[in-house]
C-alpha cells in the first residue's frame, strides 16, 4: 500500500470514528454545536465592537443581548398573532357554517340529485363543544408533563447551556483558533489554512446573503400583504421572511397564516386568491 493511500485510509477511519462518536453523543453535543454555530455567526459583530475599543467580554454580552431581543421580538410578534387569530376563528365559526349552508347545499343537492339535510345548529354545537373541550387538554397534559419531567428538565438544561457555551466560545474565540492552528502539522499548515480561509469566506458570504434575503423577503411579504389589505400584514410578513432560511418553511408558514387571517377578515374568495398570489 502506497503512503498516500495509507494516509487516505487513516483519514477515512478517523472521520468514520468521529462521525460515530458524534452520533452517539448527539443529545449531549447538540447545545454545544448550536452554541458554536451562533458564535461563528456573531463573532464578526463582536470583533467590530472590539475594534471600537470595547472590552471583548462586554462586546460578547452586548451581541448576545441583541440576539436575545431579536428572538423575544419574534415571539412577541408570533404569539399575539396566533392568539388573536384563534379568537377570531371561534367568533366567526358560526358565520362560516351558515355561509357554507347557503353556498354549498344547493350545489350538493344539484350534483347528487337528492334532498340533503344541513342542520346548522347541530353542526355549530358540535364544533363549539369540541373547540371548548380543547381547554381540557391542559388538564390532560399535566400528568404527562409530570411523568416526563426528566425529559423536560433535560430540554431546559440544554437550552440554558447554549448561551453559556456561546458566551465562552465568543470570549475566547481568538485563543481557540490559535490553539487549533497550533495543532495543525507544520507540513500541512499552509494548505489547511488556505482551505480554511476559503471555507470561511464562502460561509461568510452565504450568511450575509441569507440575512439580506431574510430582510428583503420580510419587507416584500409585509408590503404585498398590506397592499392586499390584510390586517396582519406586518407580523405575518416578518415571520415568513425570517423563516426563509429554511427551504419552503417561510413560504408555507406565511401562506398558512395569511390564508387563515384572510379567511377571517374577508368575505370574498377573490381576496384570498390575492393573498395566495403574494406567495
C-alpha positions as CSV (number, residue, x, y, z in Angstrom):
1,X,0.0,0.0,0.0
2,X,1.4,3.4,-1.0
3,X,1.9,6.1,1.6
4,X,-0.8,8.3,0.0
5,X,-3.4,5.5,0.2
6,X,-2.4,4.7,3.8
7,X,-2.9,8.4,4.7
8,X,-6.3,8.4,3.0
9,X,-7.3,5.3,4.8
10,X,-6.3,6.8,8.1
11,X,-8.3,9.9,7.5
12,X,-11.3,7.9,6.4
13,X,-11.2,5.8,9.6
14,X,-10.8,9.0,11.6
15,X,-13.8,10.6,10.0
16,X,-15.9,7.4,10.4
17,X,-14.9,7.2,14.1
18,X,-15.6,10.9,14.7
19,X,-19.0,10.6,13.0
20,X,-19.9,7.6,15.1
21,X,-18.9,9.4,18.3
22,X,-20.9,12.5,17.3
23,X,-23.9,10.3,16.5
24,X,-23.7,8.5,19.9
25,X,-23.2,11.7,21.8
26,X,-25.7,13.8,19.8
27,X,-28.0,14.5,22.8
28,X,-25.1,15.9,24.8
29,X,-23.3,17.7,22.0
30,X,-26.4,19.4,20.5
31,X,-26.4,22.5,22.7
32,X,-22.6,23.0,22.1
33,X,-22.9,22.6,18.4
34,X,-25.8,25.1,18.4
35,X,-23.6,27.5,20.5
36,X,-20.7,27.0,18.1
37,X,-22.9,27.9,15.1
38,X,-24.3,31.0,16.8
39,X,-20.8,32.0,18.0
40,X,-19.4,31.7,14.4
41,X,-22.3,33.9,13.1
42,X,-21.9,36.5,15.9
43,X,-18.1,36.6,16.0
44,X,-17.7,39.3,13.3
45,X,-20.0,41.6,15.2
46,X,-18.0,41.0,18.4
47,X,-14.8,41.8,16.5
48,X,-16.2,45.0,15.2
49,X,-17.2,46.1,18.7
50,X,-13.7,45.2,19.9
51,X,-12.2,47.4,17.2
52,X,-14.1,50.3,18.8
53,X,-12.0,49.7,22.0
54,X,-14.8,47.8,23.8
55,X,-13.7,45.0,26.1
56,X,-14.3,41.6,24.4
57,X,-16.4,40.3,27.3
58,X,-18.6,43.4,27.2
59,X,-18.9,43.1,23.4
60,X,-20.0,39.5,23.7
61,X,-22.7,40.4,26.2
62,X,-23.9,43.2,24.0
63,X,-24.2,41.0,20.9
64,X,-25.9,38.2,22.9
65,X,-28.4,40.7,24.4
66,X,-29.2,41.9,20.9
67,X,-29.7,38.3,19.7
68,X,-32.0,37.7,22.7
69,X,-34.0,40.8,21.9
70,X,-34.5,39.6,18.3
71,X,-35.8,36.2,19.4
72,X,-38.0,37.8,22.0
73,X,-39.3,40.2,19.4
74,X,-40.2,37.4,17.1
75,X,-42.1,35.6,19.9
76,X,-43.9,38.8,20.8
77,X,-45.0,39.1,17.2
78,X,-46.0,35.5,16.7
79,X,-47.8,34.6,19.9
80,X,-50.3,37.6,19.9
81,X,-51.0,36.9,16.3
82,X,-51.9,33.2,16.9
83,X,-54.0,34.2,19.9
84,X,-55.9,36.8,18.1
85,X,-56.5,34.6,15.0
86,X,-57.7,31.8,17.3
87,X,-60.2,34.0,19.0
88,X,-61.4,35.4,15.6
89,X,-61.7,31.9,14.3
90,X,-64.0,30.9,17.2
91,X,-66.1,34.1,16.8
92,X,-66.6,33.6,13.0
93,X,-67.1,29.9,13.0
94,X,-71.0,30.1,13.2
95,X,-71.0,32.6,10.3
96,X,-68.8,30.3,8.2
97,X,-71.1,27.4,8.8
98,X,-74.2,29.4,7.8
99,X,-72.4,30.7,4.7
100,X,-71.4,27.2,3.8
101,X,-75.0,26.0,4.0
102,X,-76.2,28.9,1.8
103,X,-73.5,28.4,-0.8
104,X,-72.8,24.7,-1.0
105,X,-76.0,23.0,0.0
106,X,-77.8,23.9,-3.3
107,X,-74.8,22.7,-5.3
108,X,-74.6,19.4,-3.4
109,X,-78.3,18.8,-4.0
110,X,-77.9,19.6,-7.7
111,X,-74.9,17.2,-8.1
112,X,-76.3,14.3,-6.1
113,X,-79.9,14.9,-7.3
114,X,-81.3,14.3,-3.8
115,X,-82.6,16.5,-0.9
116,X,-79.7,16.8,1.6
117,X,-80.2,17.9,5.1
118,X,-77.8,20.5,6.7
119,X,-78.5,21.1,10.4
120,X,-76.5,24.2,11.0
121,X,-77.5,24.4,14.7
122,X,-76.3,20.8,15.4
123,X,-73.1,21.4,13.4
124,X,-72.4,24.6,15.3
125,X,-72.9,22.9,18.7
126,X,-70.7,20.0,17.7
127,X,-67.8,22.2,16.6
128,X,-68.1,24.6,19.5
129,X,-68.3,21.8,22.0
130,X,-65.2,20.2,20.6
131,X,-63.4,23.5,20.5
132,X,-64.3,24.2,24.1
133,X,-63.2,20.7,25.1
134,X,-59.7,21.7,23.9
135,X,-59.5,23.7,27.1
136,X,-59.4,20.4,28.9
137,X,-56.2,19.4,27.1
138,X,-54.1,21.3,29.6
139,X,-55.5,19.2,32.4
140,X,-54.7,16.0,30.4
141,X,-51.2,17.3,29.7
142,X,-50.4,17.8,33.4
143,X,-50.0,14.1,34.2
144,X,-47.9,13.6,31.1
145,X,-45.7,16.6,31.9
146,X,-45.3,15.2,35.5
147,X,-44.3,11.7,34.2
148,X,-42.0,13.3,31.6
149,X,-40.5,15.8,34.0
150,X,-37.0,14.4,33.5
151,X,-37.1,14.9,29.7
152,X,-38.5,18.5,30.2
153,X,-35.7,19.3,32.6
154,X,-33.2,17.9,30.1
155,X,-34.5,20.1,27.4
156,X,-34.5,23.2,29.7
157,X,-30.9,22.5,30.7
158,X,-29.8,22.1,27.1
159,X,-31.5,25.4,26.2
160,X,-29.7,27.1,29.1
161,X,-26.4,25.6,28.1
162,X,-26.5,27.3,24.7
163,X,-26.0,30.9,25.8
164,X,-23.4,29.8,28.4
165,X,-21.3,27.9,25.9
166,X,-21.8,30.6,23.3
167,X,-20.5,33.3,25.7
168,X,-17.3,31.4,26.5
169,X,-16.8,30.5,22.8
170,X,-17.1,34.1,21.7
171,X,-15.0,35.4,24.6
172,X,-12.1,33.0,23.8
173,X,-12.7,32.8,20.1
174,X,-9.2,34.1,19.0
175,X,-7.4,31.9,21.6
176,X,-9.4,28.9,20.5
177,X,-8.4,29.4,16.9
178,X,-4.8,29.9,17.9
179,X,-4.8,26.6,19.7
180,X,-6.4,24.8,16.8
181,X,-3.8,26.4,14.5
182,X,-1.0,25.1,16.7
183,X,-2.4,21.6,16.4
184,X,-2.0,21.5,12.6
185,X,1.2,19.7,11.5
186,X,3.7,22.1,10.0
187,X,3.9,20.5,6.6
188,X,0.1,20.8,6.2
189,X,-0.2,24.2,7.9
190,X,-0.3,26.4,4.8
191,X,-2.6,24.2,2.8
192,X,-5.1,23.8,5.8
193,X,-5.1,27.5,6.4
194,X,-5.7,28.2,2.8
195,X,-8.6,25.8,2.6
196,X,-10.0,27.0,5.9
197,X,-9.8,30.6,4.7
198,X,-11.7,29.7,1.5
199,X,-14.4,27.9,3.5
200,X,-14.7,30.8,6.0
201,X,-15.1,33.2,3.1
202,X,-17.8,31.2,1.4
203,X,-19.7,30.7,4.6
204,X,-19.4,34.4,5.4
205,X,-20.8,35.4,2.0
206,X,-23.6,32.9,2.3
207,X,-24.6,34.2,5.8
208,X,-24.5,37.8,4.6
209,X,-26.6,36.9,1.6
210,X,-29.0,34.9,3.7
211,X,-29.6,37.8,6.1
212,X,-30.1,40.2,3.2
213,X,-32.7,37.8,1.7
214,X,-34.5,37.4,5.0
215,X,-34.8,41.2,5.4
216,X,-35.8,41.7,1.8
217,X,-38.4,38.9,1.9
218,X,-39.8,40.3,5.2
219,X,-40.3,43.7,3.6
220,X,-41.7,42.2,0.4
221,X,-44.3,40.0,2.1
222,X,-45.3,42.8,4.5
223,X,-45.7,45.3,1.7
224,X,-47.6,43.0,-0.6
225,X,-50.0,41.7,2.1
226,X,-50.5,45.3,3.2
227,X,-51.4,46.3,-0.4
228,X,-53.9,43.4,-0.5
229,X,-55.5,44.9,2.7
230,X,-54.6,42.1,5.2
231,X,-54.9,43.3,8.8
232,X,-51.9,41.2,10.0
233,X,-49.6,42.1,7.1
234,X,-46.7,43.2,9.1
235,X,-46.3,40.3,11.6
236,X,-47.1,37.7,9.0
237,X,-44.6,39.2,6.6
238,X,-41.9,39.4,9.2
239,X,-42.4,35.8,10.4
240,X,-42.5,34.5,6.8
241,X,-39.4,36.5,5.8
242,X,-37.4,35.4,8.9
243,X,-38.1,31.7,8.2
244,X,-36.9,31.7,4.6
245,X,-33.5,30.5,5.6
246,X,-35.2,27.1,6.0
247,X,-36.2,26.0,2.4
248,X,-40.0,26.2,2.0
249,X,-40.7,26.7,5.7
250,X,-41.0,30.5,5.4
251,X,-43.3,30.4,2.4
252,X,-45.5,27.6,3.8
253,X,-45.8,29.2,7.3
254,X,-46.6,32.6,5.8
255,X,-49.1,31.1,3.4
256,X,-50.9,29.3,6.2
257,X,-51.0,32.3,8.5
258,X,-52.0,34.7,5.7
259,X,-54.7,32.3,4.4
260,X,-56.2,31.9,7.9
261,X,-56.1,35.7,8.5
262,X,-57.6,36.4,5.1
263,X,-60.4,33.8,5.7
264,X,-61.3,35.6,8.9
265,X,-61.1,39.1,7.5
266,X,-62.5,38.9,4.0
267,X,-65.9,37.6,2.9
268,X,-65.0,37.2,-0.8
269,X,-62.8,34.3,-2.0
270,X,-61.1,36.6,-4.6
271,X,-59.4,38.4,-1.7
272,X,-57.9,35.1,-0.5
273,X,-56.6,34.5,-4.0
274,X,-54.8,37.8,-4.0
275,X,-53.2,36.7,-0.7
276,X,-52.1,33.5,-2.3
277,X,-50.6,35.4,-5.2
278,X,-48.2,37.1,-2.8
279,X,-46.5,33.8,-2.1
